[in-house]
Amino acid sequence: MLPHNPINITNNADLEFVAKEEGWKGDGTKNNPYIIENYDIVSNKYMGCLTLRDINKHIIIRNCKFGSYFKSDIQTTHAIVYLDNVSNCQFINNQFDDSSVFTVHGIKLFHCHNNIIAQNNIPSQHSYGIALAFSTHNIIFNNHITNPITDGVMLDNSPNNIIVYNTISPPTNRHVTGITLEGEQTQHCIVSHNTFKNTANFSIFLLNTSNSIIQFNKLLHCPQGITLYSATHCQVVNNYFLGVKQTIIIQGSSKYNHVIGNVANYTGDQTINITCEKPFNIVTHNVFHNTPNTTPITYNYSDIHVYNNIFRYQNIPVFIPIHHEYRNLFITL
């Protein structure tokens, strides 16, 4: 890789000028995007490795290495890679140096649209591995995030984004949330086929969000699985849990959510914990295997619909909600 100073581009005209000076391939069109590749970029005291602002030309940034080794004023944007009002950018197959000093964000998108963040390896230490704020129609695909402090992926008031096939595996017992969807504007997102390992906080956390789909994710050995807090019209479908203590938690003013077709093995504590202020959530056709001798379901409302689920127990369960027993199957091993 070729060593390179931090890149800071402020608009389309600036991009055209820098591309010509650097000899980058492409012309910024859809069929012939600018190519930035094979650079080893180190931040300095004043900025991160890569900062792009106010750009809608097509760019591919690939096969680069990014590192931050300076205790800075924190690089202006608090991120190693920062995109502000950028669209049509593909950030693919890049490596973040795991010896980098702490920055708040590994990758941050602010007011960004129609970008792809894919196949990047982020072992460096950040509060947020990848963060989106007020950003729409982006794809976060097949990234590996292994050293976050707070969240692996964070969406703040960012609708219509797709988060798929990522792996989030922080150090054991660090109080990390895998993926957070937060804010009333965070709607119509898809979180699918991601893998979570050892996230000591929530694996997936939906906060004040709506109309999103959480499906086909694997949650492995995490204290808390999927939590909905004041979330509405969301679907939690066909996820797999292994060794998760609290599988599904529905709290706050959550309503009109569907929890369907999930499978959990070796769960603990409370399999489903529904303590929400609003009714009208549906939990059905889920299977919980080898559940220990604990309370399987707790909830506050008789009109929360928990039915046609299967619970397989090691021993007689401590508590079975009688008025729902006829609609669920409880099996003692």
C-alpha positions as CSV (number, residue, x, y, z in Angstrom):
1,M,0.0,0.0,0.0
2,L,1.1,3.5,-0.7
3,P,1.4,5.8,2.3
4,H,-0.9,8.9,2.0
5,N,-1.8,12.0,4.0
6,P,-5.4,12.4,5.2
7,I,-7.8,13.2,2.5
8,N,-10.2,16.1,3.0
9,I,-12.6,16.9,0.1
10,T,-15.2,19.6,0.5
11,N,-17.4,19.5,-2.7
12,N,-17.7,18.2,-6.2
13,A,-15.4,20.8,-7.7
14,D,-12.8,20.0,-5.1
15,L,-13.1,16.3,-5.8
16,E,-12.6,16.9,-9.5
17,F,-9.4,18.9,-8.8
18,V,-8.0,16.4,-6.3
19,A,-8.8,13.4,-8.6
20,K,-6.8,15.1,-11.4
21,E,-3.9,15.9,-9.1
22,E,-3.8,12.4,-7.7
23,G,-4.4,10.7,-11.0
24,W,-7.4,8.7,-9.7
25,K,-9.2,6.6,-12.3
26,G,-12.7,7.5,-13.4
27,D,-14.7,10.7,-14.0
28,G,-17.3,10.5,-11.2
29,T,-20.2,9.2,-13.3
30,K,-22.2,6.1,-12.4
31,N,-20.5,4.0,-15.1
32,N,-17.0,5.3,-14.5
33,P,-16.7,6.3,-10.8
34,Y,-13.6,7.8,-9.2
35,I,-11.4,5.0,-7.7
36,I,-9.5,5.7,-4.5
37,E,-7.6,2.5,-3.6
38,N,-4.5,0.9,-2.0
39,Y,-3.7,3.8,0.3
40,D,-2.3,3.5,3.8
41,I,-3.7,6.7,5.4
42,V,-2.9,7.9,8.9
43,S,-4.8,10.7,10.6
44,N,-3.0,13.8,12.0
45,K,-3.8,16.0,15.0
46,Y,-6.4,18.0,13.1
47,M,-8.4,15.5,11.0
48,G,-9.3,11.9,10.5
49,C,-8.1,9.8,7.7
50,L,-10.9,10.5,5.2
51,T,-13.4,13.4,5.2
52,L,-15.9,13.9,2.3
53,R,-18.5,16.7,2.3
54,D,-21.2,17.9,-0.1
55,I,-20.4,15.3,-2.8
56,N,-22.8,13.4,-5.1
57,K,-20.4,12.2,-7.7
58,H,-19.8,8.5,-7.8
59,I,-16.8,7.3,-5.8
60,I,-15.4,3.9,-4.9
61,I,-13.0,3.7,-1.9
62,R,-11.5,0.3,-1.6
63,N,-8.6,-1.8,-0.3
64,C,-7.2,1.0,1.9
65,K,-5.9,0.9,5.4
66,F,-6.8,3.6,8.0
67,G,-5.1,4.3,11.3
68,S,-5.2,7.0,14.0
69,Y,-2.2,7.3,16.3
70,F,-2.4,10.9,17.5
71,K,-4.2,12.1,20.6
72,S,-5.9,14.9,18.6
73,D,-8.5,17.5,19.3
74,I,-10.4,14.7,18.0
75,Q,-10.0,15.1,14.4
76,T,-12.7,17.7,13.9
77,T,-15.4,15.1,13.2
78,H,-14.7,12.6,15.9
79,A,-14.3,9.9,13.2
80,I,-11.6,8.1,11.3
81,V,-13.9,8.2,8.2
82,Y,-16.5,10.9,8.0
83,L,-19.0,11.5,5.2
84,D,-21.2,14.6,5.4
85,N,-24.0,15.1,2.8
86,V,-22.5,12.5,0.5
87,S,-24.2,10.2,-1.9
88,N,-23.2,7.5,-4.4
89,C,-20.1,6.5,-2.4
90,Q,-19.0,2.9,-2.1
91,F,-16.6,2.2,0.8
92,I,-15.5,-1.4,0.3
93,N,-13.0,-3.9,1.7
94,N,-11.0,-1.4,3.9
95,Q,-9.0,-2.3,7.0
96,F,-8.8,-0.2,10.2
97,D,-5.6,-0.6,12.2
98,D,-6.4,-2.3,15.5
99,S,-3.5,-0.3,17.2
100,S,-5.3,3.0,16.5
101,V,-6.0,5.3,19.4
102,F,-9.6,5.7,20.5
103,T,-12.0,7.9,18.4
104,V,-15.7,8.2,18.8
105,H,-16.6,6.8,15.4
106,G,-14.9,4.4,13.1
107,I,-17.2,5.4,10.2
108,K,-19.8,8.1,10.5
109,L,-22.4,9.2,7.9
110,F,-24.2,12.4,8.5
111,H,-27.1,13.5,6.1
112,C,-25.9,10.9,3.6
113,H,-27.9,8.9,1.1
114,N,-27.5,6.0,-1.3
115,N,-24.1,4.8,-0.1
116,I,-22.7,1.3,0.5
117,I,-20.4,0.4,3.4
118,A,-19.3,-3.2,2.8
119,Q,-16.8,-5.8,3.7
120,N,-14.7,-3.6,6.0
121,N,-12.8,-4.9,9.0
122,I,-13.0,-2.6,12.0
123,P,-11.0,-4.0,14.9
124,S,-10.0,-0.5,16.2
125,Q,-11.6,0.9,19.3
126,H,-14.5,3.3,18.9
127,S,-17.7,4.2,20.8
128,Y,-19.5,3.4,17.5
129,G,-18.0,1.2,14.8
130,I,-20.4,2.5,12.2
131,A,-22.9,5.4,12.9
132,L,-25.5,6.9,10.7
133,A,-27.3,10.2,11.6
134,F,-30.2,11.6,9.5
135,S,-29.1,9.4,6.6
136,T,-31.3,7.3,4.3
137,H,-31.2,4.5,1.8
138,N,-27.7,3.3,2.7
139,I,-26.5,-0.3,2.8
140,I,-24.3,-1.6,5.6
141,F,-23.2,-5.0,4.4
142,N,-20.8,-7.8,5.6
143,N,-18.6,-5.6,7.9
144,H,-16.7,-7.1,10.8
145,I,-16.7,-4.9,14.0
146,T,-14.8,-6.4,16.9
147,N,-13.9,-3.6,19.3
148,P,-16.8,-1.2,19.9
149,I,-17.3,0.5,23.2
150,T,-21.0,1.4,23.0
151,D,-22.6,0.2,19.7
152,G,-21.4,-1.8,16.8
153,V,-23.8,-0.1,14.4
154,M,-25.9,2.9,15.4
155,L,-28.7,4.5,13.4
156,D,-30.0,7.8,14.7
157,N,-33.1,9.2,13.0
158,S,-32.1,7.4,9.8
159,P,-34.9,5.7,7.7
160,N,-34.8,3.2,4.9
161,N,-31.4,1.7,5.6
162,I,-30.4,-1.9,5.2
163,I,-28.0,-3.6,7.7
164,V,-27.2,-7.2,6.5
165,Y,-24.6,-9.9,7.0
166,N,-22.5,-8.0,9.5
167,T,-20.6,-9.6,12.4
168,I,-20.4,-7.8,15.7
169,S,-18.3,-9.5,18.3
170,P,-16.8,-7.2,21.0
171,P,-14.5,-8.5,23.8
172,T,-16.4,-10.6,26.4
173,N,-18.2,-8.7,29.1
174,R,-17.8,-5.3,27.5
175,H,-21.2,-3.4,27.9
176,V,-21.8,-3.2,24.1
177,T,-25.0,-3.1,22.1
178,G,-24.8,-4.8,18.7
179,I,-27.1,-2.7,16.6
180,T,-29.3,0.3,17.8
181,L,-32.1,1.8,15.8
182,E,-33.1,5.0,17.5
183,G,-35.4,8.0,16.8
184,E,-38.8,8.6,15.4
185,Q,-37.3,9.1,11.9
186,T,-35.7,5.7,12.0
187,Q,-38.4,3.8,10.0
188,H,-38.6,1.1,7.4
189,C,-35.1,-0.3,8.1
190,I,-34.1,-3.9,7.6
191,V,-31.7,-5.7,10.0
192,S,-31.1,-9.2,8.6
193,H,-28.7,-12.1,8.6
194,N,-26.3,-10.4,11.1
195,T,-24.3,-12.3,13.7
196,F,-23.8,-11.1,17.3
197,K,-21.4,-12.7,19.7
198,N,-20.8,-11.8,23.4
199,T,-22.6,-8.4,23.2
200,A,-22.9,-7.8,27.0
201,N,-25.7,-5.3,26.6
202,F,-28.6,-5.6,24.0
203,S,-27.8,-7.4,20.8
204,I,-30.4,-5.4,18.9
205,F,-32.1,-2.4,20.5
206,L,-35.1,-0.6,18.9
207,L,-35.8,2.7,20.7
208,N,-38.7,5.0,19.6
209,T,-38.6,3.6,16.1
210,S,-41.2,2.1,13.8
211,N,-42.0,-0.1,10.8
212,S,-38.6,-2.0,10.8
213,I,-37.9,-5.6,10.2
214,I,-35.5,-7.7,12.3
215,Q,-35.1,-11.1,10.7
216,F,-32.8,-14.1,10.3
217,N,-30.2,-12.8,12.7
218,K,-28.0,-15.0,15.0
219,L,-27.6,-14.0,18.6
220,L,-25.0,-16.1,20.4
221,H,-24.2,-16.1,24.1
222,C,-25.5,-12.6,24.8
223,P,-27.3,-11.5,28.1
224,Q,-30.1,-9.7,26.3
225,G,-31.4,-10.5,22.9
226,I,-33.8,-8.2,21.0
227,T,-35.3,-5.3,22.9
228,L,-38.1,-3.1,21.7
229,Y,-38.6,0.1,23.8
230,S,-41.4,2.3,22.6
231,A,-41.2,0.7,19.2
232,T,-44.3,0.4,17.0
233,H,-45.3,-1.7,13.9
234,C,-42.0,-3.6,13.9
235,Q,-41.5,-7.3,13.0
236,V,-39.1,-9.6,14.8
237,V,-39.1,-12.7,12.6
238,N,-37.1,-15.9,12.2
239,N,-34.2,-15.0,14.4
240,Y,-32.0,-17.6,16.2
241,F,-30.8,-17.3,19.8
242,L,-28.2,-19.5,21.5
243,G,-27.4,-19.0,25.2
244,V,-29.3,-15.7,25.4
245,K,-30.6,-15.0,28.9
246,Q,-33.5,-12.7,28.0
247,T,-34.5,-13.5,24.5
248,I,-37.2,-10.9,23.7
249,I,-38.0,-7.9,25.7
250,I,-40.8,-5.5,24.9
251,Q,-41.0,-2.4,27.1
252,G,-42.2,1.2,27.3
253,S,-45.0,2.2,25.0
254,S,-44.3,-0.5,22.4
255,K,-47.4,-1.5,20.5
256,Y,-48.5,-3.3,17.3
257,N,-45.3,-5.3,17.1
258,H,-45.1,-8.9,15.8
259,V,-42.7,-11.5,17.2
260,I,-43.0,-14.5,15.0
261,G,-41.1,-17.7,14.1
262,N,-38.0,-17.2,16.3
263,V,-36.1,-20.1,17.7
264,A,-34.1,-20.1,20.9
265,N,-31.8,-22.8,22.5
266,Y,-30.6,-22.8,26.1
267,T,-32.3,-19.6,27.1
268,G,-32.3,-18.3,30.7
269,D,-34.0,-15.9,33.0
270,Q,-37.2,-14.7,31.3
271,T,-37.8,-16.1,27.8
272,I,-40.2,-13.3,26.9
273,N,-40.4,-10.2,29.0
274,I,-43.3,-8.0,28.1
275,T,-43.7,-5.1,30.5
276,C,-45.0,-2.4,28.2
277,E,-47.4,0.4,28.8
278,K,-49.4,-0.4,25.7
279,P,-51.0,-3.6,24.6
280,F,-51.6,-5.1,21.2
281,N,-48.3,-6.8,20.6
282,I,-48.4,-10.3,19.1
283,V,-45.9,-13.1,20.1
284,T,-46.7,-16.3,18.2
285,H,-45.2,-19.5,16.6
286,N,-41.9,-19.2,18.5
287,V,-39.9,-22.2,19.8
288,F,-37.8,-22.1,23.0
289,H,-35.7,-25.2,23.6
290,N,-34.2,-26.4,26.9
291,T,-35.4,-23.4,28.9
292,P,-34.1,-23.6,32.5
293,N,-36.4,-23.7,35.5
294,T,-37.4,-20.0,35.3
295,T,-40.4,-17.8,34.5
296,P,-41.1,-18.3,30.8
297,I,-43.3,-15.3,30.2
298,T,-44.0,-12.1,32.1
299,Y,-46.3,-9.4,30.9
300,N,-48.8,-6.8,32.3
301,Y,-51.7,-7.0,29.9
302,S,-54.1,-9.9,29.2
303,D,-54.7,-8.5,25.7
304,I,-51.1,-8.9,24.7
305,H,-51.4,-11.9,22.4
306,V,-48.9,-14.7,23.3
307,Y,-50.1,-17.8,21.6
308,N,-49.1,-20.9,19.7
309,N,-45.6,-20.9,21.1
310,I,-43.6,-24.0,22.3
311,F,-41.6,-24.0,25.5
312,R,-39.5,-27.1,26.3
313,Y,-38.3,-27.3,29.9
314,Q,-35.6,-29.1,31.8
315,N,-37.9,-29.1,34.8
316,I,-41.4,-28.0,35.7
317,P,-41.5,-24.2,35.1
318,V,-41.8,-21.9,38.1
319,F,-44.7,-20.0,36.6
320,I,-47.1,-20.6,33.7
321,P,-49.5,-17.8,32.9
322,I,-52.8,-19.7,33.3
323,H,-55.0,-17.6,31.1
324,H,-52.6,-18.2,28.2
325,E,-51.6,-21.8,28.9
326,Y,-54.2,-23.2,26.5
327,R,-52.7,-21.3,23.6
328,N,-49.1,-22.3,24.2
329,L,-47.4,-25.7,24.6
330,F,-45.2,-26.3,27.6
331,I,-43.2,-29.5,27.6
332,T,-41.1,-30.9,30.4
333,L,-38.0,-32.8,29.3
